[in-house]
Amino acid sequence: MSTSTWTTDALTTERLTLRPWQVDDAQAALDVYGHAEVTRWLSPDMDRVPDLAAMRLLLQQWSAEGARFPAPAGRWAVQRNSDDRVVGGAVLLPLPPGNEDLEIGWQLRPDAWGNGYATETTYALARWAFSQNVHEIFAVVRPGNVRAAATVRKNGMHWVGETTKYFGVELQVFRLRTADLDPAAPTALRPPGGD
């Protein structure tokens, strides 16, 4: 099978490279999206990817979709620089309805949790988006996903409320604007009951 990629720019941080997914990444992607503890938090709903063939098909679908995305939207494999191992995926995607709001998100394999990769990924994607004349980005977090809510707050995102507007499910919405990346910016608001 030939390797196919789409035109998402690679982004590099101190420890990570966010690069376009390739169909040949199917096993590495399955190591992320084959875990129910990863996919249960995704919006829109996504079942655990059951096998390598299904993962290849999904990567091909993402490639076809990605070809239609205007910059800065895209999907990236999150690769650790120290060993070139893919430890997750990341997205900047238009949110329905209307595709006016841009969602930032990440998914990491469970054995990569707790290393700050999600925070580093979020910061890299936000800086990329803001360099492309985007003025605000959103994270949508399912209630109960404490790890994701903590990560977006670490990056200065502000809780703005809950809605069923996106994907028809109750989601907490966090917003980040360019000035929020400034370390001197006030601490992000927390949702009701948040820590």
Secondary structure, 3 states (H helix, E strand, C coil): CCCCCCCCCCEECCCEEEEECCHHHHHHHHHHHCCHHHHCCCCCCCCCCCCHHHHHHHHHHHHHHHCCCCCCCEEEEEEECCCCCEEEEEEEEEECCCCCEEEEEEEECHHHCCCCHHHHHHHHHHHHHHHCCCCEEEEEECCCCHHHHHHHHHCCCEEEEEECCCCCCCEEEEEEEHHHHCCCCCCCCCCCCCC
